């Protein structure tokens, strides 16, 4: 029967006891306040105020309505405050889940750049396996997930961030004078630590990953940085993503891209019914920057 504007004017008049006071409180003209109030009374079918000695005195009906009107005003004020907080980049919270390999350097670099510009934003970071990322979004424990696969779910929206390539990680003493690129045939004499992965990289490696020729026992792992740790202990070489390899490079370990270029996409995703906030857009730009500088 009455609109939010009617409630706003009624509330202001009830609090101030006059049309002029309500007009000052609302920042509008006195005639406009009187017009809205009369329209509200017409809609309701009864008077809200009576003039007593030059002041507007609430009727019994107005007293009955005031508590509900105050509750509505409070809810509206809270909604406006929430909207302001969403617009203000310095006030917010960001929950990000990523695959382990991006958690070694790429995402930390992005967080450092983001936090330097927006120190007021709280950030919650989690590392998960690829198959757990969709669950994190569906359970709403993360606002954004970042991995190497485009989401295979109708409720998810992908966001392209950059690309990476597959490289060979090795100890320098095992390949002392490496070329700029390494052919797979050049490592067939070395034990290859097999990476078990059902995602994009796993599919690429399953078609091309060589096996050792000497019959040595196979070592398998599902986690890239575990494979890197095994390489560092002289247990073989590993074909993996460049981000893990770069994070693990040292005086003892190095990496090279393969002759047969194998590239993959780095993709973020979010729920389609939960569009990216301003905070999220800014953070993903920092991730793009971290990827582009490598």
N, C-alpha and C positions, 0 to 999 in steps of 0.2 A: 504493500500500500504506500509506503514511503521509501524514499531513496536514501543513499548514504549521505548525500548533501543535506537532505532534510534533518537527518540525525546529527550531523556535524553542527548545523545552525542551532538546533534545539539544545544541544549540549552546551554550546557557547553561551546562549541566552540564559539558560538555567544557572550556569556558573557565575555570570557577571550581573544578572538582574536587569539588563537594559540592552536595547538594540545597539546603542553606540558602543557599549563595552564589548559586545559580541563582535561588532564590526572591527574594532581595533584588534581583538584577539585573533580573528580570522584573516585580517589584512584585506578586507573588502569594504565596500561602501555601506553606510547604514540603510539606505533604501533597498539595496539588494538583500540584506539580512531580513528586513521586514517582509519583502515579497516572498522569500523562500519560507519563512515561518508561517505566513498566511496560507501558502499553498499546502504546507504540511498539515495544518489544521483542517483545511478543506478535505484533503485526502482521508484524514483520520475520522472526520465527522464530529469532532469535539474540540473545545478550546484547550490550549496548553498553558496559556498565561492570562491573567487579568491585571488591569492597571489599577494599582492601589497607591494613592499619594505619589503619583509620578513614577512609580517603579512597577516593573513586571513581576507579578507574584505567581509562582507555579500553581496550577490547579491540582486537585487530588489525582487526576489522571496523569499529569506530568510527573508527579512524584512517583507514581507506579512505573512509569516508563523510564525514569532516569537511570536506574540500576542497569537495565538491559542496554540502554543507549551508551552508558559508560563502558560496558563490556565490549560493545561493538567498536567504539572508539579505540579502546586499548588494543583490540585485535588488528585494527587498521594501522595503528601506530607501529605495532610489531612487524606487520607486513612491510611497511615502508622502510623500517630500519633494516630488515633482512635484505630488501632490494638495494639499499644503499651499501650494505656490506658486500654484496655480490659485485657491485660496481667498483668498489674501492679495492684495488689490487693489493694494498698493504694489509688488508684484513681478510683472511681466508685460511682454508686448510686444503691440502692437496694430498691424496693417497695414490701412490703409484706402485704397481707391481711390474717386475721385469724378469726376463730370463737371466740366469746367473752370469752369463758371459758379458752382458751389457752392464751388470752391476759392478764389474771390476774397475772400469775407467770411464766409459762413455756417460753413464747416468751420473756418477759422482761429479764429473766435470760439468755436466749440465746443471746439477744442483748448486755447485759453487757459483756459477755464473748467475743463476736465478736468484740465489740468496743474497748475492752482493747488491742486486738491483731492488729486491723486494724482501727485506729482512723481516717484515711482519707476518709473512706467510708460514704457517706450520706445515711440515712435510713429513709424511709417513711412507717409508720405503720398504718394500718386501721383494725378495728374490724367490722365484718359483720355476718349476719345470714348465715347458711349453704347454703341455696338456692341462695344466692347472690354471692358466691365465683366464680362460673363459669362465671357469667356476668362480674366480675372484670377482669378476664383474657381475655375474648373476647373483652371487651372495651379497653384493654391494659392499664388500670389504675393500675394494679399490675403485677409484674413479677412472683411472687410465691403466691400461696394461701395454707393455712394449715388448715385442719379440720379433721373430723372423718370419712369421706366418701371417697372411691375411686371415681374419677371423672367418671361420666356417659356421656361421650361425646367423639366422635372419634378423636377430635382435641387435646385432653388433654393427657398428660403423667403423670402418678402417680409416686411418690417417697416415699417409705416406710420409716418412721422415728422411730416408736416405737409403744408401746401399752399402754393402760390404762384399768382401771376396774371401774365398777359401784359400788358406795358405798351409805350408808345411812348417811345423815347429820342430826344431832339432837342436841337439847340443853342438856347439861349434867344433868340438873335437871329433864328432862323428862325420861332419861335412865341413872340413877345415877351409875350403876355398869355394864357397857356394856361388853359383851364377846368379844373375839378376832374377831369373825364373828357373824353377826346377821342374823337370819332366818326371812324371810318375815312374817311368822306367828306371830312373836314376836311384830310386829308393827301394826297389824290389828286393835288394839284398839286405835291407834293414828290417828289423822287427817293427811292424806297424801296430800301434795301439789303436784298437777299433773303438769308435764312438758309436754308441747305440742311441739313435735319435729318430723319432717318428716325424719330425717337422721338416721344414724346407731343406736344411743342411743335411739331415739324415737321408733324405731322398737323393740328394746330389751325391753324397758319399757312397751310398749303397750301390750306385752304378759304376763308381770309379775307384773306390778305395782298394789299393793293392793288398795282397797278402804276402807274408814273408816266405822266402823260398827255402829257408833252412829247416823248416818243420818245427820251429820253436813254438812253445806253448802260446796260445793266443791270450792277450790281455784286453779285456773289454771294460768300458765304463760309460755311463750315461752323462757324466758331468765333464765339461770342457776343462775346468781348472784342475780336476783330478788327473785328467790325461796329461796336462802340462806338468804337473808334479811328477808323474811317472817318467816323462821324458827327461826331466832334470836329474832323475836318479839313474839315468843310463839304461832304462828299460826299453827304449825304442824311440821312434819318431811318431808324430801324430799329425793328421790332416784335420784342420779345424778352422773356425772363424778367425778373421784377422784381429778382432778386438781382444779375444783371449790371448792370442799369440803376442800381440803388442804389449799387453799388460805383463806378460811373463818374460819378455825379452830382457836379457842381462848380459854380463860379461861371459857367462857360460852358455847362454842359450840365444838362438837367433831364429828368424823365420824368413821365408820367401814365398811369393805367390807362385802358383803352378803355371806351367806352360799353357795348359788347357784352362783358360780363364773360366772360373765358376763363380758367378756373382749371385747375391741374394738381396732381398729387400728388408729394410728395417721398418717395421710398421707398428703404429700405436692403434689402440682400439678403445671404444667406449660404448656404453649402451645407447642405442638409437633414441630411446625415450628420455635420455638424460644428456642433452647437448653439452658440449664443452663450455665450461665457464671461462671468464676472462683469465683467471689464474691458470687454468689448464692450457689455454692457447699460448700464454707467455712461456710456460714451462716447456711446451713442445717446441717452441722456437729455439729455446736454449739447447734442447736435445739435437735439433737440426744443426745448430752451430757447432756442437761438440763433434758430430759426425763429419761435418764438412771440413774441419781442421785436421783431419787424420789422413 
